Amino acid sequence: MEDEKSITIGGRCEYIKENGFQCEAKAMTGSPYCFWHNPASQAQRLDARRRGGHARHCSVGEPGNYVIRSPMDILQVLQDCLNEVYSLESSASKGKTIAYIAQVLLRGWEASELDNRLKAMEDKVFGKK
């Protein structure tokens, strides 16, 4: 019975840190350790670090290529940001970021509509077509 271990799906990692406290991460299915402390996932950890470092230092878009002349131009930038966030891995922060960008987009859309209406009124008043 000493050799037999009971592993609960979603249980805590059994790794004891240098400070004497147990790791707080969830254990991997079929392992008593989390991804970071499981000796069997060393190659995956190295690959994840490599990809993570690459993603942080390689931009997908070309910043500075936007020309902002109207609220609609800002909406395009926000839409591009929203599309970029959609491509990220699901997380609570991704959801909050999407909600925030959507809120800003909505406000920008409202501002754009007001800008268009104001221009139309000015054209009528000043006889522009």
C-alpha positions as CSV (number, residue, x, y, z in Angstrom):
1,M,0.0,0.0,0.0
2,E,3.0,2.4,0.5
3,D,3.8,2.3,-3.2
4,E,0.3,3.0,-4.3
5,K,-0.6,6.7,-4.8
6,S,-4.1,8.1,-5.1
7,I,-4.2,10.8,-7.8
8,T,-7.1,13.1,-7.8
9,I,-7.8,14.9,-11.1
10,G,-7.3,18.6,-10.4
11,G,-5.5,17.9,-7.1
12,R,-2.5,20.1,-6.0
13,C,1.0,19.5,-7.1
14,E,3.0,17.5,-4.6
15,Y,6.2,19.4,-5.2
16,I,7.7,21.1,-2.1
17,K,9.4,24.3,-2.9
18,E,12.7,25.5,-1.4
19,N,10.8,27.6,1.1
20,G,9.1,24.4,2.5
21,F,5.7,25.2,1.1
22,Q,3.8,23.0,-1.3
23,C,3.3,24.1,-4.9
24,E,-0.2,25.7,-5.3
25,A,-0.6,24.6,-9.0
26,K,-3.0,21.9,-10.1
27,A,-1.5,18.5,-10.7
28,M,-1.5,17.1,-14.3
29,T,-3.9,14.3,-15.0
30,G,-2.1,11.0,-14.1
31,S,0.8,12.8,-12.3
32,P,1.3,14.0,-8.8
33,Y,3.0,17.1,-10.2
34,C,2.0,20.2,-12.2
35,F,3.3,20.9,-15.6
36,W,6.2,22.9,-14.2
37,H,7.4,20.3,-11.7
38,N,6.7,17.1,-13.6
39,P,10.0,15.6,-14.8
40,A,8.3,14.0,-17.7
41,S,7.3,17.3,-19.2
42,Q,10.8,18.8,-19.3
43,A,10.9,18.9,-23.2
44,Q,7.4,20.5,-23.3
45,R,8.5,23.1,-20.8
46,L,11.5,24.0,-22.8
47,D,9.5,24.3,-26.0
48,A,6.9,26.4,-24.2
49,R,9.6,28.8,-22.9
50,R,11.0,29.0,-26.4
51,R,7.7,29.8,-28.0
52,G,6.7,32.2,-25.2
53,G,9.9,34.2,-25.6
54,H,9.5,34.2,-29.4
55,A,5.9,35.4,-29.1
56,R,6.8,38.3,-26.7
57,H,9.6,39.6,-29.0
58,C,8.1,39.1,-32.5
59,S,5.2,41.4,-33.3
60,V,2.4,40.1,-35.5
61,G,1.4,43.4,-36.9
62,E,3.4,46.5,-37.9
63,P,2.9,49.1,-35.3
64,G,2.9,52.7,-36.5
65,N,1.3,51.9,-39.9
66,Y,-2.0,53.5,-38.9
67,V,-3.0,56.9,-40.0
68,I,-5.6,58.3,-37.6
69,R,-7.7,61.1,-39.2
70,S,-11.2,60.2,-38.0
71,P,-13.0,58.2,-35.3
72,M,-13.4,55.4,-38.0
73,D,-9.7,55.1,-38.2
74,I,-9.5,54.5,-34.4
75,L,-12.2,51.9,-34.7
76,Q,-10.1,50.0,-37.3
77,V,-7.2,50.0,-34.8
78,L,-9.5,48.7,-32.0
79,Q,-11.0,46.1,-34.3
80,D,-7.5,44.8,-35.2
81,C,-6.6,44.7,-31.5
82,L,-9.8,42.7,-30.8
83,N,-9.0,40.3,-33.5
84,E,-5.5,39.8,-32.1
85,V,-6.9,39.2,-28.6
86,Y,-9.3,36.6,-30.0
87,S,-6.3,34.6,-31.2
88,L,-4.9,34.2,-27.7
89,E,-5.5,31.2,-25.4
90,S,-8.7,31.3,-23.4
91,S,-8.4,32.9,-20.0
92,A,-10.2,35.2,-17.6
93,S,-7.9,38.1,-18.6
94,K,-8.7,37.4,-22.3
95,G,-12.4,37.7,-21.5
96,K,-11.9,41.0,-19.6
97,T,-9.8,42.4,-22.4
98,I,-12.4,41.5,-25.1
99,A,-15.1,43.1,-23.0
100,Y,-13.1,46.2,-22.5
101,I,-12.2,46.5,-26.2
102,A,-15.8,45.9,-27.2
103,Q,-16.9,48.7,-24.8
104,V,-14.4,51.1,-26.2
105,L,-15.4,50.1,-29.7
106,L,-19.0,50.8,-28.9
107,R,-18.2,54.2,-27.6
108,G,-16.0,54.9,-30.6
109,W,-18.8,53.8,-32.9
110,E,-21.2,56.2,-31.2
111,A,-18.7,59.0,-31.5
112,S,-18.2,58.2,-35.2
113,E,-22.0,58.3,-35.7
114,L,-22.2,61.7,-34.0
115,D,-19.3,62.9,-36.2
116,N,-21.1,61.8,-39.4
117,R,-24.3,63.4,-38.3
118,L,-22.5,66.6,-37.4
119,K,-20.8,66.7,-40.8
120,A,-24.1,66.1,-42.6
121,M,-25.7,69.0,-40.7
122,E,-22.8,71.3,-41.4
123,D,-23.1,70.4,-45.1
124,K,-26.8,71.3,-45.1
125,V,-26.2,74.6,-43.2
126,F,-23.2,75.7,-45.2
127,G,-24.6,74.4,-48.6
128,K,-21.8,71.8,-49.1
129,K,-22.5,68.6,-50.9
